Amino acid sequence: MNRQRNRGRVTLATVAAVCAVAALPGQAHAADGPPAYTFDPAATSVQGAETNADAEELKPGSVYRSSIRSGQKLYYRLELDARTDAYVSAVAVPKSGGKVAYGDGFTISMRDLDDNRCSSEDAAFESAEFPRPIAAYAHRTVEKDSTTCAARGTYNVLIERESKATSSPEAWDLELRYEAEPAPKDDGSLPTEAPEDWPSASPVPPTGRQERSGGSGFYDATGLESGEWVDEITPGQTRFYRVPVDWGQQIFATAALSNSTKSTEYLGNALALALDNPAHGHVDDATLSYSGASNSVALDPLPPVAYENRHDSAADVNAMRFAGWYYLSVTLSPKVAEHYGDDPLALTLRVKVVNDSKPSPYQGDAGIFGVTDDDRDMAKNGQSAPEAGASATMKTVAAAGIGTGSVLVLGLGAWTLMARRRAVPAAAPPGAAGGQPPFGGPPQAW
């Protein structure tokens, strides 16, 4: 009897898993515009506090949703030990169709209870003055022989938004993530100074032109490996992609727009390209001007991923401090529609990851700060995180020796049978009818 009950529980659990996979969110579409940002469905709502004494606590490995109004300063709380490096990122998502101005943005900082700043980073709209998701992070890293932000206890994450009076007044949605970095090896093998030089020459252009459609957020970013990837993008839309970059490897990326026959109107900063690291810290960005002819823009050359990059004062080098999924986002200005129409333009991404992988600097499992064979397979197959999760669930079902359709039919049949049994009177007359119930996814443009 116990074995039968357990088998039933496994079957129902499998049904639930299959149903959950079927319900995974794809790109969310706004009613009157391009696809909206796709938030992580696992995010927990959290309210930022205007005084740090009222701040809600964030937990490591968790994702949260919040919002911030123009001019607001909001606090969130962390409880840290005396040895773990902690990272909290914020992705700000202005309303689609709104207005932003040069300098609008936010600052995120991490502070101890004496208001000593552990670190801070700005995310702002500069020459590309149109709404799109922008990301930044703050961190507490325990430095050898330093007492600043090294003690165990309560820390605050402060997010401060700045917007011009001419900008849209609506609140910006926030997606917050808190990640703890694994402990590094303590064998003295890790450099304590930033690298002085590294190869910066652009590599041979990638080959292997293929179609691949981008996601609408960090959560459903589409996997890419080295190659030439063709997509399309509509005015006002942001496409997200992710590329696994291991220790010792360098990433190069170029974005190109196809020509148009509808106009030759010049638009400065018509397309914005950005790169963010595995903790959603900003690395680099570039903008492209457009006048109806094909044009491309490349990210600045970046150093190989290395633990010691964190010791460099240059923000883009400093951000290349760990391996994992690096995120490319591309946004086409909504102003393009005024002269070139609402139809999508062809977008080509050329991505090249060079160098062999080096060993991890961590004592144990690298978590999100490493690259696995499964990650490389996801990039090769163009999978996003939810697609990979769905694939893993289906493999689990297959390993159990039960097809998805059979699982659903068995589950529905079990529920139907249980309902019928509950409906049968306790003292059914002899000969009452029995039987079975019926079963009825310099910069150089290459």
Secondary structure, DSSP 8 states (H G I E B T S, - for coil): -HHHHHHHHHHHHHHHHHHHHHT-----B-TTSSB-----TT-EE---BSSGGG--B--TTEEEEEEE-TT-EEEEEEEE-SS-EEEEEEEEE--TT----TT-EEEEEEEETT--EEEEEEEE--SS-S---EEEEEEE---TT--TT-SSEEEEEEEEEE--TTS--S-EEEEEEEEEE--B--SS-S-SS--S----S-------EEE---BSSSTT-EE--SEEEEEEE-TT-EEEEEEEE-TT-EEEEEEEE---SS----EEEEEEEEEE-TT--EEEEEEEEESSS-EEEE--------GGGGG-SSHHHHT--S-EEEEEEEEE-TTHHHHH-SS-EEEEEEEEEES-----SBSS--TTSS--HHHHHHHHHT--HHHHHHHHHHHHHHHTT--HHHHHHHHHHHHHHHHHHHHS-TT--TT---------------
